Amino acid sequence: MDDAWKKMLSEGKNAWIEMESLPEGDDLYLRGVNITFLTGEAAGKQLLLGSMECDRINGGGFLTIGMCYGLDDIPGVLGKVKPGDELMLDNSDYIAIQSYYRHHVPGDLSFHAWGQFRNEDGSPALPQRANVMGYAFTGTGTVQDGNVQGKVIVIQSLMDESTCPWCGDWYRGKVIEAKGSEDDFRIYYMQRCMHGDMDFLGNNMIVNYKGALLQALLDMADWLQTGKEPLPSTEYRREGGQILEESNLAGRKGIQAGVCLTANGLKCANVKVGGEFVLRAEMTVPEGAGEITSIRYDFADSWSYPTPPENLFPVEACFTRTEKDGLHGAVSELTHHFDKPGTYFVSVRISSQRQGDAREPFTQVKNLDRVRIIVEE
C-alpha cells in the first residue's frame, strides 16, 4: 500500500515506439506481451505492450505501452531507445502463468484448494517452482494467521475472478484455528458478484456488491458501538476448491436475498414465435435482512463487461411481498413473448433493503437470476 501511488506513474499514457516491421498474421495472440530491448542503451529493459498498430501507408507500425507497474521506469527506458535498436516481443511468461498454480503448492495444508495437486501424504504431486505464490493468492498478499484483534466481517464474491471464493472459507478456518471460535467473525457470500465494488460492475450477468458492503459497515458500527451482533454467516459447504451455498433459500442466511426465476415453471422453456410465456420470480430474504424493494427485468441480454450496456433492466415489475415461516420474500409474475425465433436469455434483478425502504440509495443489496427461452417457428 505504501507504493500504491506508483501505479499512477506506470501507465503508458499513449507513449509508443515506431517499428520498421511488425509481426504479421490475422490471429496474433497479443495478451501479456513483454517488450524486451535486445541492443542499445536500453538492452535488458522491459515494458509491457498495450497495443500494436500497423502503418498501412509507410509500412511497419507502432507499439503502444501499457500498464508497467512493477517493471522498469517508462520514461527512463524510452529515453534510452535509439533508431536501430532491436527488441523482442514475447508472451511466453503470460502463457506459462496460466497453469503455474499447479506448480507452487503451499506447504501449509490449510490451503485446501491445492489438495487436488497433493499426494495422500500432502506432498506435491507435480514438479514445483521455487517461487510459491499461493500465500498471496488468498487475497491478503501475505501469510495470515487468523489471530484477529477485533471484529471482522468478510464480503466474499462467489464469481470473484481474482480472489477466489475458497479464500474466504480459508480465512474463516484460520480465525477459528487461532481464536478457538468465530464469535467475532462473519462471512457473507454474495451471488452473481465479481471482484471490486465499482459501479461499472453490473450487467445482465452480474450485480454489484456495494450495497451489501455499505450495509456491513453499518452493521459493524452497531456491533462495536452497541454490541448488537450482525446477521449469521452464509451457510455453505466446501468441496475441494468449490464453495457451494445452501440450496434452500430459507436456510442460506447471510444478508443477500435469493431469487429463482422460471419461465412457464421451467429454467429452460420452449415456446413458439409470438407465444406468450409466464415469468415468475420467487424471492426469499434471510431472517433479519429486510424486505424486497425492487424487481426489474431485461429481455435484451445485451450484456458487456466491464461497461454496462445502456438501458439495463428497463422493465420495472410489480411484486407482492410474502412471509413464510418468519421469513420475508416476494413473488412477481410477468407475461412476455418474442416475435422472432432464437435462443433468448431473460434476466431479473432484485433489490432488498434492511428497512424495506426503496428510496434508500446506499444499502440496496442486489441479486440476479436468468432463464433460457428457446423460440421456434
SELUM-5820 format. One line per 4 residues: number of its first residue (from 0); their letters; for each residue x, y, z of C-alpha. Coordinates in Angstrom, 2 decimals, always signed. Layout:
N
NUM = a = X Y Z; ...;
END
This chain:
377
0 = mdda = +0.00 +0.00 +0.00; +2.90 +2.37 +0.65; +3.89 +2.13 -3.01; +0.36 +2.17 -4.50;
4 = wkkm = +0.85 +5.75 -5.75; +3.45 +4.43 -8.20; +0.64 +2.89 -10.26; -0.19 +6.39 -11.46;
8 = lseg = +3.29 +6.62 -12.98; +3.24 +3.21 -14.62; +0.66 +3.75 -17.38; +1.95 +4.22 -20.91;
12 = knaw = -0.30 +7.27 -21.48; -0.19 +6.91 -25.29; +3.60 +6.51 -25.42; +4.65 +4.50 -28.46;
16 = ieme = +7.64 +3.03 -30.27; +7.85 +3.29 -34.07; +8.86 -0.01 -35.70; +10.34 -0.85 -39.10;
20 = slpe = +8.38 -4.10 -39.11; +5.72 -5.85 -37.04; +4.68 -9.48 -36.63; +2.22 -10.47 -39.31;
24 = gddl = -0.89 -12.58 -39.11; -4.65 -12.35 -38.83; -4.88 -14.07 -35.46; -1.96 -12.81 -33.38;
28 = ylrg = -2.20 -13.58 -29.66; -1.04 -10.32 -28.07; -2.17 -10.68 -24.47; +0.56 -10.31 -21.88;
32 = vnit = +3.32 -9.43 -24.34; +6.64 -8.27 -22.86; +8.71 -5.80 -24.88; +12.36 -6.67 -24.15;
36 = fltg = +15.10 -4.48 -25.62; +17.98 -6.54 -27.00; +20.51 -3.90 -28.11; +21.47 -0.31 -27.36;
40 = eaag = +21.43 +1.59 -24.07; +18.05 +0.07 -23.13; +19.27 -3.52 -23.57; +17.78 -5.81 -20.94;
44 = kqll = +14.98 -3.42 -20.01; +11.33 -4.49 -20.22; +8.00 -2.79 -20.81; +4.53 -4.23 -21.42;
48 = lgsm = +2.69 -3.97 -24.72; -0.54 -2.00 -24.80; -1.49 -2.46 -28.44; +0.06 -2.92 -31.86;
52 = ecdr = -0.93 -0.62 -34.73; +0.09 -1.15 -38.34; +1.20 +1.76 -40.53; -0.52 +0.77 -43.75;
56 = ingg = +0.93 +3.72 -45.67; +4.62 +3.68 -44.78; +4.94 +0.09 -43.59; +5.98 -1.07 -40.16;
60 = gflt = +3.88 +0.32 -37.36; +3.73 +1.30 -33.71; +3.84 -0.40 -30.33; +1.95 +1.43 -27.58;
64 = igmc = +2.99 +0.99 -23.96; +0.53 -0.43 -21.44; +0.43 -0.67 -17.65; +4.01 -1.32 -16.47;
68 = ygld = +3.55 -1.31 -12.69; +6.39 -3.25 -11.12; +8.58 -3.04 -14.22; +11.17 -0.51 -15.35;
72 = dipg = +10.51 +3.23 -15.35; +8.77 +4.04 -18.65; +10.33 +7.47 -19.38; +13.73 +6.22 -18.28;
76 = vlgk = +13.61 +3.27 -20.64; +12.17 +5.11 -23.64; +14.75 +7.87 -23.18; +17.49 +5.33 -23.91;
80 = vkpg = +15.90 +3.87 -27.07; +17.59 +4.94 -30.30; +16.91 +4.25 -34.02; +18.28 +0.86 -34.98;
84 = delm = +17.80 -0.75 -31.58; +16.30 -4.23 -31.64; +13.61 -5.61 -29.37; +11.75 -8.87 -28.84;
88 = ldns = +8.03 -9.41 -28.30; +7.38 -12.39 -26.05; +4.34 -13.52 -24.03; +5.63 -16.96 -23.04;
92 = dyia = +5.63 -15.92 -19.36; +1.98 -14.89 -19.61; +1.05 -18.19 -21.24; +3.04 -20.20 -18.70;
96 = iqsy = +1.35 -18.49 -15.76; -2.00 -19.96 -16.85; -1.02 -23.28 -15.26; +1.53 -22.00 -12.73;
100 = yrhh = -0.88 -22.63 -9.85; -0.29 -26.35 -10.27; +3.43 -25.92 -9.67; +3.58 -23.82 -6.49;
104 = vpgd = +1.64 -25.84 -3.94; +1.93 -24.24 -0.46; +3.43 -26.36 +2.26; +0.69 -25.21 +4.64;
108 = lsfh = -2.03 -27.87 +4.28; -4.71 -25.38 +5.34; -4.58 -24.07 +1.77; -7.17 -26.69 +0.93;
112 = awgq = -7.80 -25.61 -2.68; -4.42 -27.13 -3.57; -5.42 -30.50 -2.17; -6.19 -31.68 -5.70;
116 = frne = -2.49 -31.29 -6.53; -1.17 -33.15 -3.48; -0.38 -36.78 -2.86; -2.01 -38.65 +0.01;
120 = dgsp = +0.88 -37.69 +2.31; +0.40 -34.00 +1.48; +3.44 -33.68 -0.76; +3.07 -32.00 -4.19;
124 = alpq = +2.09 -34.41 -6.95; +3.64 -32.27 -9.72; +7.06 -30.63 -10.24; +7.32 -27.44 -8.19;
128 = ranv = +8.72 -23.97 -8.93; +10.85 -22.10 -6.42; +8.52 -19.09 -6.15; +5.47 -20.17 -4.14;
132 = mgya = +2.74 -17.61 -4.83; -0.13 -19.44 -3.14; +0.03 -17.32 +0.01; -0.64 -14.15 -1.94;
136 = ftgt = -3.50 -15.83 -3.81; -5.67 -15.69 -0.70; -6.17 -12.02 -1.41; -4.15 -10.81 +1.59;
140 = gtvq = -0.73 -10.60 -0.05; +0.95 -12.20 +2.95; +0.54 -15.20 +5.24; -2.32 -14.62 +7.70;
144 = dgnv = -2.61 -16.47 +10.99; -6.25 -15.57 +11.73; -5.41 -14.07 +15.13; -7.77 -11.13 +14.69;
148 = qgkv = -7.61 -8.40 +17.34; -11.10 -7.10 +16.69; -14.29 -7.96 +14.88; -14.30 -8.93 +11.20;
152 = iviq = -16.97 -9.09 +8.50; -15.91 -10.59 +5.17; -17.84 -9.89 +1.98; -16.79 -12.63 -0.48;
156 = slmd = -17.99 -12.72 -4.09; -18.91 -16.12 -5.49; -17.93 -15.11 -9.04; -14.72 -13.36 -7.99;
160 = estc = -12.20 -13.78 -10.78; -9.29 -12.53 -8.66; -9.81 -13.54 -5.02; -11.45 -16.92 -5.43;
164 = pwcg = -14.41 -17.86 -3.19; -12.42 -20.52 -1.33; -10.18 -17.77 +0.09; -12.93 -16.54 +2.40;
168 = dwyr = -13.50 -20.03 +3.76; -9.75 -20.47 +4.22; -9.51 -17.31 +6.27; -12.52 -18.34 +8.33;
172 = gkvi = -10.70 -21.55 +9.18; -7.59 -19.62 +10.24; -9.67 -17.43 +12.56; -11.27 -20.48 +14.20;
176 = eakg = -7.85 -22.13 +14.49; -6.32 -19.08 +16.16; -9.21 -17.89 +18.32; -11.00 -21.16 +19.07;
180 = sedd = -14.30 -19.77 +17.81; -15.76 -17.39 +15.24; -17.74 -15.28 +17.68; -16.06 -12.14 +16.31;
184 = friy = -16.21 -13.20 +12.67; -18.83 -13.22 +9.91; -18.59 -14.15 +6.25; -21.25 -13.31 +3.69;
188 = ymqr = -21.03 -14.99 +0.31; -22.51 -12.89 -2.48; -24.11 -14.50 -5.52; -23.59 -13.03 -9.00;
192 = cmhg = -20.80 -10.71 -7.82; -17.28 -10.29 -9.18; -14.14 -8.61 -7.82; -14.41 -4.92 -6.95;
196 = dmdf = -17.17 -2.61 -5.82; -17.03 -0.20 -8.78; -20.30 +1.00 -10.25; -19.50 -0.33 -13.72;
200 = lgnn = -19.54 -3.91 -12.41; -23.13 -4.66 -13.30; -24.86 -6.03 -16.37; -27.26 -8.83 -17.37;
204 = mivn = -24.94 -11.42 -15.79; -23.62 -9.83 -12.60; -24.58 -7.37 -9.88; -22.51 -5.07 -7.71;
208 = ykga = -21.96 -5.94 -4.05; -21.53 -2.31 -2.96; -24.92 -2.18 -1.22; -24.02 -5.22 +0.86;
212 = llqa = -20.63 -3.74 +1.70; -22.14 -0.49 +2.94; -24.76 -2.36 +4.97; -21.99 -4.48 +6.51;
216 = lldm = -20.16 -1.30 +7.54; -23.30 -0.09 +9.33; -23.65 -3.50 +10.98; -20.01 -3.32 +12.07;
220 = adwl = -20.62 +0.07 +13.67; -23.60 -1.33 +15.58; -21.56 -4.35 +16.63; -18.78 -2.20 +18.04;
224 = qtgk = -20.81 +0.65 +19.50; -23.90 -1.07 +20.88; -22.97 -4.76 +20.99; -25.71 -5.67 +18.51;
228 = eplp = -24.45 -8.74 +16.67; -24.65 -8.83 +12.88; -26.61 -11.45 +10.97; -25.25 -15.02 +10.90;
232 = stey = -22.74 -16.03 +8.26; -23.91 -17.53 +4.98; -24.50 -21.29 +5.19; -22.38 -23.20 +2.67;
236 = rreg = -20.17 -26.20 +2.21; -16.81 -26.61 +0.51; -15.99 -29.38 -1.96; -12.32 -29.20 -2.90;
240 = gqil = -11.80 -25.67 -4.09; -15.51 -25.04 -4.74; -17.87 -23.15 -2.44; -21.45 -24.39 -2.63;
244 = eesn = -24.13 -22.40 -0.84; -27.04 -23.95 +0.98; -29.56 -24.70 -1.77; -32.57 -23.96 +0.43;
248 = lagr = -33.10 -20.21 +0.25; -34.72 -20.19 +3.66; -31.66 -21.76 +5.25; -28.95 -19.84 +3.40;
252 = kgiq = -28.80 -16.94 +5.89; -26.34 -14.09 +5.25; -27.50 -10.68 +4.02; -28.40 -11.25 +0.35;
256 = agvc = -31.89 -12.22 -0.80; -32.17 -15.28 -3.02; -34.17 -15.29 -6.24; -35.38 -18.08 -8.52;
260 = ltan = -36.68 -17.11 -11.98; -38.68 -19.57 -14.09; -40.50 -19.42 -17.42; -43.68 -21.50 -17.52;
264 = glkc = -42.32 -23.14 -14.39; -39.02 -24.15 -16.05; -35.44 -22.86 -16.18; -35.40 -23.57 -19.93;
268 = anvk = -38.68 -23.14 -21.79; -39.58 -23.93 -25.40; -42.19 -21.64 -26.95; -43.47 -20.69 -30.39;
272 = vgge = -42.88 -17.37 -32.14; -45.37 -14.92 -30.68; -46.40 -17.37 -28.00; -46.73 -15.90 -24.55;
276 = fvlr = -44.92 -17.35 -21.57; -45.13 -16.51 -17.89; -42.07 -15.40 -15.97; -42.25 -15.99 -12.25;
280 = aemt = -39.65 -14.70 -9.79; -39.75 -16.05 -6.25; -37.60 -14.27 -3.68; -36.62 -15.08 -0.11;
284 = vpeg = -34.85 -12.67 +2.23; -32.70 -14.11 +5.04; -34.04 -13.59 +8.54; -33.37 -10.05 +9.69;
288 = agei = -32.04 -8.91 +6.30; -35.03 -6.72 +5.42; -37.55 -6.88 +2.60; -37.65 -6.83 -1.20;
292 = tsir = -37.70 -3.28 -2.55; -37.37 -3.63 -6.33; -37.61 -6.10 -9.19; -36.66 -5.34 -12.78;
296 = ydfa = -36.50 -7.48 -15.95; -34.28 -7.39 -19.02; -35.13 -9.24 -22.24; -32.29 -7.97 -24.44;
300 = dsws = -29.33 -9.91 -22.97; -27.03 -7.26 -24.43; -24.54 -7.55 -21.61; -20.98 -6.31 -21.83;
304 = yptp = -18.01 -6.11 -19.49; -16.72 -4.05 -17.82; -19.01 -1.27 -19.07; -22.74 -1.96 -18.57;
308 = penl = -24.98 -1.60 -21.62; -27.43 +1.24 -21.82; -30.99 +0.81 -20.59; -30.05 -2.06 -18.32;
312 = fpve = -33.09 -3.83 -16.78; -35.57 -1.34 -18.28; -38.76 -3.15 -17.20; -39.85 -2.45 -13.65;
316 = acft = -42.34 -5.03 -12.42; -44.89 -5.19 -9.67; -44.41 -7.71 -6.87; -46.27 -8.99 -3.88;
320 = rtek = -44.44 -9.26 -0.59; -44.81 -12.55 +1.23; -43.99 -14.02 +4.60; -43.48 -17.68 +5.35;
324 = dglh = -42.07 -19.30 +8.47; -40.97 -15.89 +9.67; -39.04 -15.06 +6.50; -39.92 -12.16 +4.25;
328 = gavs = -39.97 -12.61 +0.49; -41.83 -11.61 -2.64; -43.40 -13.03 -5.80; -43.58 -11.39 -9.22;
332 = elth = -45.20 -12.61 -12.43; -44.86 -11.11 -15.89; -46.08 -12.25 -19.32; -43.89 -11.81 -22.38;
336 = hfdk = -43.35 -13.09 -25.93; -40.73 -12.95 -28.69; -41.54 -12.23 -32.34; -38.50 -13.94 -33.87;
340 = pgty = -37.07 -17.44 -33.47; -33.88 -17.86 -31.49; -32.47 -18.55 -28.06; -33.04 -15.77 -25.54;
344 = fvsv = -31.77 -15.27 -22.02; -34.14 -13.30 -19.82; -32.76 -11.90 -16.57; -34.30 -10.44 -13.44;
348 = riss = -32.53 -8.19 -10.94; -33.89 -7.76 -7.43; -33.02 -5.47 -4.54; -33.60 -5.82 -0.83;
352 = qrqg = -33.02 -3.34 +1.96; -32.76 -3.76 +5.71; -35.73 -1.47 +6.49; -37.58 -2.28 +3.27;
356 = dare = -37.03 +1.30 +2.04; -36.83 +1.50 -1.76; -35.72 +5.14 -1.59; -32.56 +4.46 +0.45;
360 = pftq = -29.73 +4.95 -2.10; -26.78 +3.21 -0.46; -27.78 -0.13 +1.08; -29.81 -1.83 -1.63;
364 = vknl = -28.49 -5.41 -1.71; -28.87 -6.85 -5.20; -29.10 -10.30 -6.75; -29.91 -11.70 -10.17;
368 = drvr = -31.22 -14.80 -11.93; -31.74 -15.86 -15.55; -33.77 -18.27 -17.67; -33.32 -19.54 -21.20;
372 = iive = -36.16 -19.24 -23.73; -35.95 -21.24 -26.98; -38.30 -19.71 -29.54; -39.20 -21.82 -32.59;
376 = e = -41.42 -21.33 -35.64;
END
